[in-house]
Amino acid sequence: MTTATATAHANRQHAIDLALETLSSGEFYDTLARRVALRTVSQDAECRATLSAYLDDEIEPLLGRLGFTCRRIPNPKEGLPPLLIGERIEDVSLPTLLLYGHGDVTDGQESTWSDGIDPWTLTFIDGRVYGRGTADNKGQHSVNLAALEAVIEARGGTLGYNVKMLFEMSEEIGSPGLEETCRLYRDALSSDLFLASDGPRIRDDMPTLFLGSRGVLQLKLTLDTGNGGRHSGNWGGVITNPAAVLSNALATLVSQHGEVLVDFLKAPAISEDVARLIRDLPVGGGALDPTINPAWGEASLTDGERLYGANTLEILGLSAGRTDKPVGAVPERAEAVLQLRFVKGTDWQAAETNLRQHLDRLGFEEIALEMLGGYAATRLDPSHPWVGFVAASAEQSLDGQVHILPNLGGTIPNHCFSDVLGLPTVWLPHSYPACNQHAPNEHLLESIVREGLVMAAGLFWDLGEAQTKMAFKKATV
């Protein structure tokens, strides 16, 4: 090893050590505790001031200390929380990395957490760090920002590349205004590469990169007969029961084994380059994971292919009459909320037309169809040089394998960055599937936080190396 190589390696390790010092000093968890204590529930209008305070008190001061120039962006959707764009430009000739995070969380569900845990107070139990937002997304963006700060310090105040950050406070309500912001501020957000952290790893012991996400389409089917609730003895048999009609309609879309039955909602064939990455991936098996049904969905696919490479149609809600206090009456109304999770290549924008035609053809003309919104599916080509670079950097930092997912099984607003801004997108998640995000007992694993700081610091360091700057300044999607 040459002297120059040894010095560079030592400096890289110094950056990682500085990031890890935030754990030994308590600084990282003190910061996270302060952030978790802010009740940034985007579904609750009463939390609107706190949502803005998260940007005012936590994000903007930190970015300012790191040399970013920040500006607050009013949400293009009226009455919703603002966004923040920060930029740290060292030289316009250098490549630019765009980071993303969100500071809003879901409802605290305070009374339902185990052992009296307060969702707004950081609590440590057996290697788990409990609190609302620890996994989604306060803990994850806190890891990246702490690592970035460590690298800036290790390099003596410089990075060797430019960094921009887009921060929102509405992700948990579907990121309203994010796509419009990316379109309106395309020049301000112009970058060469994209990196963010959200969602889970494949498993807690499997460091993971993912390159996009399945899309999501949510819709509602409703049948209201206009009869009102009518006595089932006096009228049953001569008036329409909307629950029976709707149940039969649903049975034409998804089987009793969870298989999608209509071609227009099915996934395209899984390509070999994607199948190779997901075919043998483990799914579930952890102590807190649900029981996997090997016969559910597309029976010919492996667990990994069913979760990451196929489409699923889920019935999220189904209602008619009352089951808690049933009465002898034909219900007046039945409705179901459906959700399609779909991979790239699915013609999801034609789903409304195709579903309407399908229902009408089978005699379900009276069922009303309402589209509730959705996100596009995205997937960066696994052969893109940015994927290989991040993977190699992370594997060097951990001295171990990093697993690549073509797309997350869930859905994130990646299309804003890949489709609108035209960026190669890589996500480095610092959580795992059993983290209980959106549920009681949400938590991070201390082990994953540590690995996340190591990987992020190593990556932020590697991006500043001379050969990297030259390569990625020329990179195109």
C-alpha positions, 0 to 999 in steps of 0.5 A: 500500500502506497503512502498516499493510499494509506493516508486516504484509508486512514482519513476515510476511517477517521470520518467513520470514527467521527460518525461513531463518536456520536454514539459513544458521546450520546450526541446522536441519541440526544438529538434523536430524542429531541426530534422524537419529542416533537409531535409532527403528526401530519394527519393532525391539523393541530400539529401544523405548528410543530411540523414547521417547528421541526424545520425551524428548530432541527433541520435548518439550523443543522444544515446552516451549521454544515454550510447549506443555504436554505429556503422554505418552500410553500407547499403547492397544495394549499394549507399543507406543511412547507418544504425545505430546500438546502444547497451546499455548493463548493464548485459548480463544476463538481458533481451534485448529490441530492438527499431527501428526508421527511420529518412527519410521522403517523399518529402516536397511538399512545395508549397501545404501546407495550410496557407503558412506553411513551411514543414521544420519549426515546426508550431503550430496551434490549437493543431496540430504540423505541419512539414514534418516528425512530424508524420512519423517518427521523432516525433514518435521516438523522443517521445520514446527517450525522454521517455527513457532518462527520465527513465534513469535519474529517475533510477539514470543512470541505466535501469535494462535491456539492450537496442539495437536500429536499425535506418535506413534512407531508410524506405520511399523508401521501407527499401532497405537493412533493411532485409539484415542488420537484417540477416547479423547482427543477433547476434548484434541485438539479443534481447528478445523483440521488441518495436517501434512507427510508423503508426497511432492509430485507432483514435486520442482519442483511444490509440492503440497497433498493433502487425504487419501489412498487407503485400503489393505486388505491380505489373504492368500490361502493354500492348504495341501493337507495333503499335504506336499511330494510327488515330482512324478514319483510324485504329479504329476497326481493330487494338487493343486498349490496354486501352480496353484490360487492362480495361477488364483484371482489371475487372476480378480482382476487381469489381466495388464495390472494391471486390477482385474477384479471390480466390488467392488474397483473405484473409483467413477467419478471426479467432474469436480471431482476429475478436473479436479485430477488428469487432467493431472498429470505422473507420473514422468519424473524421473531416479530415477523408475521407468518408467511403463507407459501400458498398465497398470491402467485403460487409459481413464484418464490417468496422474494419474487412475490414480495418484490416482483409481483403485483398484489391486490389487497382489500384494506377495508370492507363494510356493510351493516354492523358486525358488533351489534347486528340487526335483522336488516338488509344493509343499505350500503356496502363498500370496499377500499382496495389497494394495488401494489404494482411493479414497474411495467404495469399500466396502472394509469389505465386501471380505472378504465379497465376496471370499470369495463370489467365490472360492467361486463359482468353485470356490476354496473351499479357499483360506483368506482372511485380512484383515491390516488396513487404513485408510479412504480420505479426501478433503476437499472441494477447495472447503473454505475451509481448502484455499483458505486454505493454497493462497493462503498458500503461493502468496504465499510462493513467488510461484508456483503450488501444486498441489492433490491431492484425495488422496495415491496412498499411504496415511496415517492421515488418517482419524484426524483427518478421520473420528474428530476431524472436522477439515478436513485439509490436508497440506503435503509437504516431500518428493518421489516419488524420495526413496527412503523405506523404501529405501536412500539415503533423502534430502531435497532441499535445495531442497524444505527451503528452500521448505518453511520458506518456505511453513510460516512464511508459513502459520503467520504468516497464521493469526494475522491478525485476519480469519483468526481470525474466519473459521476460528473459525466454520468447520465441516467 
